[in-house]
Amino acid sequence: MENNFLSTPVLWYPGQSECEFDEEVELMLARSQITADFLYGKIYPDTFLDFLDEQGFDVFELAHDWQLIVP
């Protein structure tokens, strides 16, 4: 996966298996790549928000935090 824009930190937690670590790395890279794609205009905002929703993030809370929704 190409990612020349966003850095992606990796942490290994005590007790974490190598398989769990590898899964977390893949998720971090996927989030970083889709964020870069969104920022470069390669994907639509709804695609980006759908991805975040699938990852368990509350997109309405994120939109509010990003001030996309007027209270």
Buried (B, 14 or more C-beta within 10 A) or exposed (E): EEBEEEEBEEEEEEEEEEEEBEEBBEEBBBBBBBBBBBEEEEBEEEEBBEBBEEEEEEBEEBBEEEEEEEE
